[in-house]
Amino acid sequence: MVIIKREERKKVFIYLLQNGVICFPKNTKDINPVLGIENLKLFMICKTLMSKGCVTQLFNWQFHYFTLSTDGI
């Protein structure tokens, strides 16, 4: 079970709305240098958004790319 703080979730939402895409490596133990959040937490937040239809996922060369869809805006 991954516990994600409200502040971390808010950072991800703001970053996605400003840039439209979030990219991070598959390695779950690293911390994202831009947001300062673990990649596992980023993946879990984006997976939840993907199940709601807000983002679409692309996995290429060991990197996750989540792009904001029109439903997510």
N, CA, C and O atoms as a GROMACS GRO file, in nm:
protein
  292
    1MET      N    1   0.084  -0.119   0.000
    1MET     CA    2   0.000   0.000   0.000
    1MET      C    3   0.089   0.125   0.000
    1MET      O    4   0.185   0.134   0.076
    2VAL      N    5   0.054   0.217  -0.084
    2VAL     CA    6   0.131   0.341  -0.096
    2VAL      C    7   0.047   0.454  -0.040
    2VAL      O    8  -0.067   0.476  -0.082
    3ILE      N    9   0.104   0.526   0.054
    3ILE     CA   10   0.033   0.640   0.113
    3ILE      C   11   0.086   0.767   0.045
    3ILE      O   12   0.206   0.796   0.049
    4ILE      N   13  -0.005   0.840  -0.017
    4ILE     CA   14   0.032   0.961  -0.091
    4ILE      C   15  -0.030   1.081  -0.020
    4ILE      O   16  -0.150   1.085   0.004
    5LYS      N   17   0.054   1.178   0.012
    5LYS     CA   18   0.006   1.298   0.079
    5LYS      C   19  -0.071   1.386  -0.018
    5LYS      O   20  -0.050   1.382  -0.139
    6ARG      N   21  -0.159   1.465   0.038
    6ARG     CA   22  -0.241   1.556  -0.042
    6ARG      C   23  -0.154   1.658  -0.117
    6ARG      O   24  -0.184   1.694  -0.231
    7GLU      N   25  -0.046   1.705  -0.053
    7GLU     CA   26   0.042   1.803  -0.116
    7GLU      C   27   0.113   1.744  -0.238
    7GLU      O   28   0.130   1.812  -0.339
    8GLU      N   29   0.153   1.616  -0.227
    8GLU     CA   30   0.219   1.550  -0.340
    8GLU      C   31   0.123   1.532  -0.456
    8GLU      O   32   0.159   1.554  -0.572
    9ARG      N   33   0.001   1.493  -0.426
    9ARG     CA   34  -0.100   1.476  -0.530
    9ARG      C   35  -0.130   1.609  -0.599
    9ARG      O   36  -0.147   1.615  -0.720
   10LYS      N   37  -0.136   1.716  -0.520
   10LYS     CA   38  -0.163   1.849  -0.574
   10LYS      C   39  -0.050   1.894  -0.665
   10LYS      O   40  -0.076   1.956  -0.769
   11LYS      N   41   0.076   1.865  -0.628
   11LYS     CA   42   0.191   1.899  -0.713
   11LYS      C   43   0.180   1.832  -0.850
   11LYS      O   44   0.206   1.895  -0.952
   12VAL      N   45   0.141   1.705  -0.849
   12VAL     CA   46   0.129   1.630  -0.975
   12VAL      C   47   0.017   1.687  -1.060
   12VAL      O   48   0.034   1.704  -1.181
   13PHE      N   49  -0.097   1.718  -1.001
   13PHE     CA   50  -0.209   1.775  -1.075
   13PHE      C   51  -0.171   1.909  -1.138
   13PHE      O   52  -0.202   1.934  -1.254
   14ILE      N   53  -0.105   1.994  -1.061
   14ILE     CA   54  -0.066   2.126  -1.112
   14ILE      C   55   0.035   2.110  -1.226
   14ILE      O   56   0.025   2.178  -1.327
   15TYR      N   57   0.131   2.020  -1.208
   15TYR     CA   58   0.232   1.998  -1.312
   15TYR      C   59   0.168   1.945  -1.441
   15TYR      O   60   0.204   1.988  -1.551
   16LEU      N   61   0.072   1.854  -1.428
   16LEU     CA   62   0.004   1.800  -1.546
   16LEU      C   63  -0.078   1.907  -1.617
   16LEU      O   64  -0.080   1.912  -1.740
   17LEU      N   65  -0.147   1.991  -1.541
   17LEU     CA   66  -0.227   2.096  -1.604
   17LEU      C   67  -0.141   2.201  -1.673
   17LEU      O   68  -0.181   2.255  -1.776
   18GLN      N   69  -0.024   2.231  -1.617
   18GLN     CA   70   0.063   2.331  -1.677
   18GLN      C   71   0.134   2.278  -1.802
   18GLN      O   72   0.145   2.350  -1.901
   19ASN      N   73   0.183   2.153  -1.798
   19ASN     CA   74   0.265   2.100  -1.906
   19ASN      C   75   0.191   2.005  -1.999
   19ASN      O   76   0.229   1.992  -2.116
   20GLY      N   77   0.088   1.940  -1.951
   20GLY     CA   78   0.013   1.848  -2.035
   20GLY      C   79   0.071   1.708  -2.042
   20GLY      O   80   0.005   1.616  -2.090
   21VAL      N   81   0.193   1.690  -1.996
   21VAL     CA   82   0.257   1.557  -1.999
   21VAL      C   83   0.350   1.543  -1.879
   21VAL      O   84   0.411   1.640  -1.834
   22ILE      N   85   0.360   1.421  -1.828
   22ILE     CA   86   0.455   1.392  -1.722
   22ILE      C   87   0.532   1.267  -1.763
   22ILE      O   88   0.473   1.170  -1.810
   23CYS      N   89   0.661   1.271  -1.745
   23CYS     CA   90   0.750   1.162  -1.788
   23CYS      C   91   0.841   1.125  -1.672
   23CYS      O   92   0.899   1.212  -1.607
   24PHE      N   93   0.854   0.995  -1.648
   24PHE     CA   94   0.945   0.948  -1.543
   24PHE      C   95   0.988   0.807  -1.576
   24PHE      O   96   0.916   0.733  -1.643
   25PRO      N   97   1.108   0.766  -1.529
   25PRO     CA   98   1.159   0.633  -1.560
   25PRO      C   99   1.085   0.523  -1.483
   25PRO      O  100   1.015   0.549  -1.385
   26LYS      N  101   1.102   0.400  -1.532
   26LYS     CA  102   1.036   0.285  -1.471
   26LYS      C  103   1.087   0.255  -1.332
   26LYS      O  104   1.015   0.196  -1.251
   27ASN      N  105   1.210   0.293  -1.301
   27ASN     CA  106   1.270   0.266  -1.171
   27ASN      C  107   1.186   0.330  -1.061
   27ASN      O  108   1.176   0.453  -1.054
   28THR      N  109   1.127   0.248  -0.976
   28THR     CA  110   1.033   0.299  -0.876
   28THR      C  111   1.101   0.352  -0.751
   28THR      O  112   1.037   0.420  -0.671
   29LYS      N  113   1.229   0.323  -0.732
   29LYS     CA  114   1.298   0.368  -0.610
   29LYS      C  115   1.355   0.509  -0.622
   29LYS      O  116   1.389   0.570  -0.520
   30ASP      N  117   1.366   0.561  -0.742
   30ASP     CA  118   1.421   0.695  -0.763
   30ASP      C  119   1.319   0.802  -0.727
   30ASP      O  120   1.199   0.778  -0.721
   31ILE      N  121   1.371   0.922  -0.704
   31ILE     CA  122   1.286   1.039  -0.679
   31ILE      C  123   1.293   1.129  -0.801
   31ILE      O  124   1.400   1.156  -0.854
   32ASN      N  125   1.178   1.175  -0.845
   32ASN     CA  126   1.171   1.263  -0.961
   32ASN      C  127   1.237   1.395  -0.928
   32ASN      O  128   1.199   1.459  -0.830
   33PRO      N  129   1.337   1.440  -1.006
   33PRO     CA  130   1.408   1.564  -0.973
   33PRO      C  131   1.323   1.690  -0.990
   33PRO      O  132   1.348   1.791  -0.925
   34VAL      N  133   1.224   1.684  -1.076
   34VAL     CA  134   1.140   1.803  -1.100
   34VAL      C  135   1.039   1.823  -0.988
   34VAL      O  136   1.022   1.934  -0.939
   35LEU      N  137   0.973   1.714  -0.948
   35LEU     CA  138   0.866   1.725  -0.848
   35LEU      C  139   0.911   1.688  -0.707
   35LEU      O  140   0.846   1.727  -0.610
   36GLY      N  141   1.019   1.613  -0.694
   36GLY     CA  142   1.064   1.570  -0.563
   36GLY      C  143   0.978   1.461  -0.501
   36GLY      O  144   0.968   1.451  -0.379
   37ILE      N  145   0.914   1.380  -0.585
   37ILE     CA  146   0.825   1.273  -0.541
   37ILE      C  147   0.879   1.141  -0.596
   37ILE      O  148   0.934   1.138  -0.707
   38GLU      N  149   0.864   1.034  -0.520
   38GLU     CA  150   0.910   0.903  -0.565
   38GLU      C  151   0.834   0.861  -0.692
   38GLU      O  152   0.716   0.893  -0.708
   39ASN      N  153   0.903   0.790  -0.780
   39ASN     CA  154   0.842   0.746  -0.905
   39ASN      C  155   0.726   0.649  -0.883
   39ASN      O  156   0.632   0.647  -0.962
   40LEU      N  157   0.733   0.570  -0.777
   40LEU     CA  158   0.623   0.479  -0.747
   40LEU      C  159   0.496   0.556  -0.716
   40LEU      O  160   0.387   0.519  -0.761
   41LYS      N  161   0.508   0.664  -0.639
   41LYS     CA  162   0.391   0.746  -0.608
   41LYS      C  163   0.338   0.815  -0.732
   41LYS      O  164   0.217   0.825  -0.751
   42LEU      N  165   0.430   0.863  -0.818
   42LEU     CA  166   0.387   0.924  -0.945
   42LEU      C  167   0.310   0.824  -1.029
   42LEU      O  168   0.206   0.857  -1.087
   43PHE      N  169   0.360   0.702  -1.036
   43PHE     CA  170   0.293   0.600  -1.115
   43PHE      C  171   0.154   0.569  -1.059
   43PHE      O  172   0.059   0.554  -1.135
   44MET      N  173   0.142   0.560  -0.928
   44MET     CA  174   0.012   0.530  -0.867
   44MET      C  175  -0.089   0.642  -0.890
   44MET      O  176  -0.207   0.615  -0.916
   45ILE      N  177  -0.044   0.766  -0.880
   45ILE     CA  178  -0.133   0.880  -0.906
   45ILE      C  179  -0.178   0.878  -1.052
   45ILE      O  180  -0.296   0.897  -1.081
   46CYS      N  181  -0.084   0.856  -1.143
   46CYS     CA  182  -0.117   0.856  -1.286
   46CYS      C  183  -0.202   0.736  -1.324
   46CYS      O  184  -0.286   0.745  -1.413
   47LYS      N  185  -0.182   0.623  -1.257
   47LYS     CA  186  -0.263   0.505  -1.283
   47LYS      C  187  -0.409   0.531  -1.244
   47LYS      O  188  -0.501   0.487  -1.312
   48THR      N  189  -0.428   0.601  -1.133
   48THR     CA  190  -0.563   0.637  -1.091
   48THR      C  191  -0.628   0.732  -1.191
   48THR      O  192  -0.745   0.716  -1.226
   49LEU      N  193  -0.550   0.831  -1.237
   49LEU     CA  194  -0.604   0.924  -1.337
   49LEU      C  195  -0.635   0.853  -1.469
   49LEU      O  196  -0.730   0.888  -1.538
   50MET      N  197  -0.553   0.753  -1.503
   50MET     CA  198  -0.576   0.678  -1.626
   50MET      C  199  -0.706   0.596  -1.616
   50MET      O  200  -0.779   0.585  -1.715
   51SER      N  201  -0.735   0.539  -1.501
   51SER     CA  202  -0.858   0.462  -1.485
   51SER      C  203  -0.982   0.551  -1.491
   51SER      O  204  -1.091   0.506  -1.526
   52LYS      N  205  -0.964   0.679  -1.457
   52LYS     CA  206  -1.075   0.774  -1.467
   52LYS      C  207  -1.087   0.834  -1.606
   52LYS      O  208  -1.183   0.906  -1.634
   53GLY      N  209  -0.991   0.807  -1.695
   53GLY     CA  210  -0.994   0.857  -1.831
   53GLY      C  211  -0.937   0.997  -1.847
   53GLY      O  212  -0.961   1.062  -1.948
   54CYS      N  213  -0.863   1.044  -1.748
   54CYS     CA  214  -0.808   1.180  -1.752
   54CYS      C  215  -0.674   1.187  -1.826
   54CYS      O  216  -0.640   1.291  -1.882
   55VAL      N  217  -0.598   1.078  -1.826
   55VAL     CA  218  -0.469   1.074  -1.893
   55VAL      C  219  -0.458   0.947  -1.976
   55VAL      O  220  -0.530   0.850  -1.954
   56THR      N  221  -0.366   0.949  -2.073
   56THR     CA  222  -0.334   0.829  -2.150
   56THR      C  223  -0.189   0.794  -2.126
   56THR      O  224  -0.106   0.882  -2.104
   57GLN      N  225  -0.159   0.665  -2.131
   57GLN     CA  226  -0.024   0.618  -2.099
   57GLN      C  227   0.047   0.567  -2.224
   57GLN      O  228  -0.013   0.504  -2.310
   58LEU      N  229   0.177   0.596  -2.230
   58LEU     CA  230   0.266   0.541  -2.330
   58LEU      C  231   0.392   0.497  -2.258
   58LEU      O  232   0.450   0.573  -2.182
   59PHE      N  233   0.434   0.372  -2.282
   59PHE     CA  234   0.555   0.320  -2.219
   59PHE      C  235   0.655   0.291  -2.329
   59PHE      O  236   0.630   0.207  -2.416
   60ASN      N  237   0.769   0.360  -2.325
   60ASN     CA  238   0.869   0.346  -2.430
   60ASN      C  239   1.009   0.360  -2.370
   60ASN      O  240   1.036   0.456  -2.298
   61TRP      N  241   1.097   0.267  -2.401
   61TRP     CA  242   1.236   0.271  -2.357
   61TRP      C  243   1.249   0.291  -2.207
   61TRP      O  244   1.327   0.375  -2.161
   62GLN      N  245   1.174   0.214  -2.131
   62GLN     CA  246   1.178   0.215  -1.984
   62GLN      C  247   1.134   0.348  -1.923
   62GLN      O  248   1.172   0.380  -1.810
   63PHE      N  249   1.056   0.425  -1.995
   63PHE     CA  250   1.001   0.550  -1.943
   63PHE      C  251   0.849   0.548  -1.958
   63PHE      O  252   0.796   0.501  -2.058
   64HIS      N  253   0.781   0.599  -1.856
   64HIS     CA  254   0.636   0.616  -1.859
   64HIS      C  255   0.607   0.759  -1.906
   64HIS      O  256   0.664   0.855  -1.855
   65TYR      N  257   0.518   0.771  -2.002
   65TYR     CA  258   0.470   0.902  -2.048
   65TYR      C  259   0.319   0.906  -2.027
   65TYR      O  260   0.246   0.825  -2.084
   66PHE      N  261   0.273   0.998  -1.947
   66PHE     CA  262   0.131   1.017  -1.926
   66PHE      C  263   0.093   1.154  -1.982
   66PHE      O  264   0.146   1.256  -1.938
   67THR      N  265   0.002   1.155  -2.077
   67THR     CA  266  -0.042   1.281  -2.138
   67THR      C  267  -0.187   1.309  -2.097
   67THR      O  268  -0.269   1.218  -2.085
   68LEU      N  269  -0.214   1.434  -2.077
   68LEU     CA  270  -0.347   1.478  -2.035
   68LEU      C  271  -0.443   1.468  -2.154
   68LEU      O  272  -0.411   1.513  -2.264
   69SER      N  273  -0.559   1.408  -2.133
   69SER     CA  274  -0.659   1.398  -2.238
   69SER      C  275  -0.759   1.513  -2.226
   69SER      O  276  -0.754   1.592  -2.131
   70THR      N  277  -0.849   1.521  -2.322
   70THR     CA  278  -0.948   1.629  -2.319
   70THR      C  279  -1.046   1.611  -2.203
   70THR      O  280  -1.100   1.709  -2.152
   71ASP      N  281  -1.068   1.488  -2.160
   71ASP     CA  282  -1.155   1.464  -2.045
   71ASP      C  283  -1.091   1.507  -1.915
   71ASP      O  284  -1.161   1.538  -1.818
   72GLY      N  285  -0.957   1.511  -1.911
   72GLY     CA  286  -0.887   1.548  -1.790
   72GLY      C  287  -0.878   1.697  -1.766
   72GLY      O  288  -0.841   1.741  -1.657
   73ILE      N  289  -0.911   1.775  -1.867
   73ILE     CA  290  -0.899   1.921  -1.853
   73ILE      C  291  -1.017   1.979  -1.785
   73ILE      O  292  -1.023   2.100  -1.765
   0.00000   0.00000   0.00000
